[in-house]
């Protein structure tokens, strides 16, 4: 049986260090609370999926594991590790190397910034790894919301301008020049700024109750932001 890992990159919620592009409309403390809600919804989703598609959830966290020790007990995380490396690319490469070194055959790295991400896209990522060398979920800002591979190669991560709008295209091109088959999933978005926050609120207003991320919804409800932007005065 193939061993599959979902590598979750997460940060400790610290005011002034997470979701700073959402200040305004939020204060740094409120943005920190929102990110805490994102974390809870993300791990609830990933744990739910672990029971249906046979994956282990491995959390790679920053700045250290202290905050996440208690969180791990509630989130049912298989493994808890600290991110190491000088930039995002090196941190991801090292995480993949460690995971494959533990005997996993497929691994997908994902974040915690997209509470409305459909389960189907994560399902599809692992399904496509049965047929392709890699899979990428492009983000609307030019990055990607997930990357799945079956072996770690430095070409996937080195020399990429992280946090730029060229990350997805550059990464996809790396697969192409190595003659590797890469599946591109439908685009999704991270909630990082006022525009993506508005998109999420409007999307949640149209969703059936059972598919709404409950922790994020509770935060927005507390802030009086659960109506569509167009319906609020």
C-alpha positions in Angstrom: 0.0 0.0 0.0 1.2 3.5 -0.9 2.0 5.6 2.1 0.7 9.1 1.6 1.5 12.3 3.5 -0.2 15.6 3.7 2.5 18.1 4.8 0.9 21.1 6.5 2.9 24.3 6.8 1.6 26.4 9.6 2.7 29.3 11.8 2.0 30.0 15.4 -0.6 32.8 15.7 1.3 35.8 16.9 -0.1 39.3 16.7 1.9 41.4 14.2 3.4 38.3 12.5 0.5 36.7 10.8 -2.1 38.2 8.3 -0.5 41.7 8.5 -2.0 42.6 5.1 -5.4 42.3 6.6 -4.6 45.3 8.9 -6.8 47.2 8.2 -9.6 46.2 8.3 -8.5 44.3 11.4 -6.1 45.2 14.2 -3.1 42.9 14.5 -4.8 41.1 17.4 -7.9 40.5 15.4 -5.9 39.3 12.4 -4.1 36.9 14.7 -7.5 35.6 15.9 -8.6 35.1 12.3 -5.5 33.1 11.5 -6.1 31.0 14.6 -9.5 30.2 13.2 -8.0 29.4 9.8 -5.6 26.9 11.6 -8.5 25.2 13.4 -10.6 24.9 10.3 -7.6 23.7 8.2 -6.7 20.9 10.6 -10.3 19.8 11.0 -10.6 19.5 7.3 -7.3 17.7 6.9 -8.1 15.2 9.7 -11.5 14.5 8.1 -9.8 13.8 4.8 -7.2 11.5 6.5 -10.0 9.2 7.4 -11.4 9.0 3.8 -8.3 9.0 1.5 -5.7 7.2 3.7 -3.2 10.0 4.4 -1.1 10.9 7.4 -1.2 14.6 8.4 2.3 15.9 9.2 2.5 19.4 10.6 5.6 21.5 9.8 5.4 24.5 12.0 7.2 27.8 12.8 8.8 29.3 14.8 8.9 26.2 17.0 6.7 23.4 18.3 5.8 24.9 21.7 2.4 26.3 20.7 1.5 23.3 18.6 2.1 20.6 21.2 -1.3 21.3 22.8 -2.8 22.0 19.4 -1.6 18.5 18.1 -3.6 16.7 20.8 -6.9 18.2 19.5 -5.9 18.1 15.8 -5.0 14.4 15.7 -1.8 15.2 13.8 0.4 12.1 13.0 3.7 14.0 13.3 4.9 17.4 14.4 8.1 18.9 13.1 9.8 22.3 13.0 10.4 24.0 9.6 14.1 24.4 8.9 15.8 26.4 6.1 16.6 29.9 5.0 13.6 30.5 2.7 10.3 28.9 1.9 11.8 26.8 -0.9 14.5 25.3 1.3 12.0 24.7 4.1 9.7 22.8 1.8 12.5 20.8 0.2 13.8 19.7 3.6 10.3 18.8 4.7 9.8 16.6 1.6 13.2 15.0 2.0 12.4 14.1 5.6 9.0 12.7 4.7 10.3 10.6 1.8 13.1 9.4 4.2 10.4 8.1 6.5 9.1 5.8 3.7 6.2 7.8 2.2 5.6 7.3 -1.5 3.6 10.4 -2.2 3.5 13.8 -0.4 1.5 17.0 -0.8 2.4 20.2 0.9 -0.4 22.6 1.7 -0.9 25.7 3.9 -3.7 26.9 6.2 -4.7 30.2 4.5 -7.8 28.9 2.5 -10.6 27.8 4.8 -13.1 27.4 1.9 -10.8 25.1 -0.2 -12.9 22.2 -1.4 -12.1 18.8 -0.2 -12.3 17.6 -3.8 -9.1 19.5 -4.7 -7.1 17.7 -2.1 -8.6 14.4 -3.2 -7.7 15.2 -6.7 -4.1 16.0 -5.8 -3.4 12.5 -4.5 -5.4 10.8 -7.3 -3.3 12.6 -9.9 -0.1 11.6 -8.2 -0.9 8.1 -9.2 -0.6 9.2 -12.8 1.8 12.1 -12.8 5.2 13.0 -11.4 3.8 16.1 -9.8 0.7 18.1 -9.2 0.2 21.8 -8.6 -2.7 23.8 -7.4 -2.3 27.4 -8.7 -3.3 30.3 -6.5 -5.0 33.4 -7.8 -2.0 35.5 -6.7 0.5 33.6 -8.9 1.7 31.2 -6.3 0.3 27.8 -5.5 -1.9 26.5 -2.7 -0.5 22.9 -2.9 2.3 21.0 -4.5 2.5 17.2 -4.7 5.5 15.1 -5.7 6.8 11.5 -5.5 10.4 12.4 -5.0 12.2 15.5 -3.8 14.4 17.4 -6.3 16.1 20.7 -5.6 14.9 22.0 -9.0 11.4 22.2 -7.7 12.5 24.7 -5.0 15.8 26.4 -5.7 16.1 29.8 -7.3 12.4 30.7 -7.2 11.3 34.2 -6.3 9.0 33.3 -3.4 6.1 35.6 -2.6 6.1 36.8 -6.2 3.4 36.3 -8.9 5.7 34.0 -10.9 6.0 31.1 -8.4 3.4 28.9 -10.1 4.6 29.4 -13.7 8.2 29.0 -12.7 7.5 25.8 -10.8 5.4 24.4 -13.7 8.2 25.2 -16.1 10.7 23.3 -14.0 8.6 20.1 -14.4 8.4 20.8 -18.2 12.2 21.2 -18.7 12.8 18.0 -16.7 10.3 16.2 -19.0 8.2 15.3 -16.0 4.4 15.0 -16.1 2.7 17.6 -14.0 -1.0 17.9 -13.4 -2.4 21.4 -12.9 -5.5 21.6 -10.6 -8.2 24.3 -10.7 -7.2 27.6 -9.3 -8.0 28.6 -5.8 -7.1 31.5 -3.5 -5.4 32.3 -0.2 -7.0 34.8 2.1 -4.2 37.4 2.5 -5.7 40.8 1.8 -9.0 42.8 1.8 -10.0 41.6 -1.7 -9.6 37.9 -0.9 -11.3 38.4 2.5 -14.3 39.9 0.7 -14.3 36.9 -1.8 -14.3 34.5 1.1 -17.2 36.2 2.9 -19.3 36.4 -0.2 -18.5 32.7 -1.0 -19.4 31.6 2.6 -22.7 33.5 2.4 -23.7 31.3 -0.6 -22.6 27.9 0.9 -24.8 25.4 2.6 -24.3 25.4 6.4 -22.6 22.1 6.5 -19.8 23.2 4.2 -19.0 26.5 6.0 -15.7 26.5 8.0 -17.1 26.9 11.5 -14.2 28.6 13.3 -13.7 31.2 10.6 -17.5 31.7 10.4 -17.6 32.2 14.2 -14.9 34.8 14.1 -16.6 36.7 11.2 -19.9 36.5 13.0 -18.3 38.0 16.1 -16.9 40.8 13.9 -20.3 41.4 12.2 -18.9 40.4 8.9 -20.9 37.3 8.0 -23.2 39.1 5.4 -22.1 39.6 1.9 -20.1 42.8 1.4 -22.8 44.0 -1.0 -25.5 43.5 1.7 -23.7 45.3 4.5 -23.9 49.0 5.2 
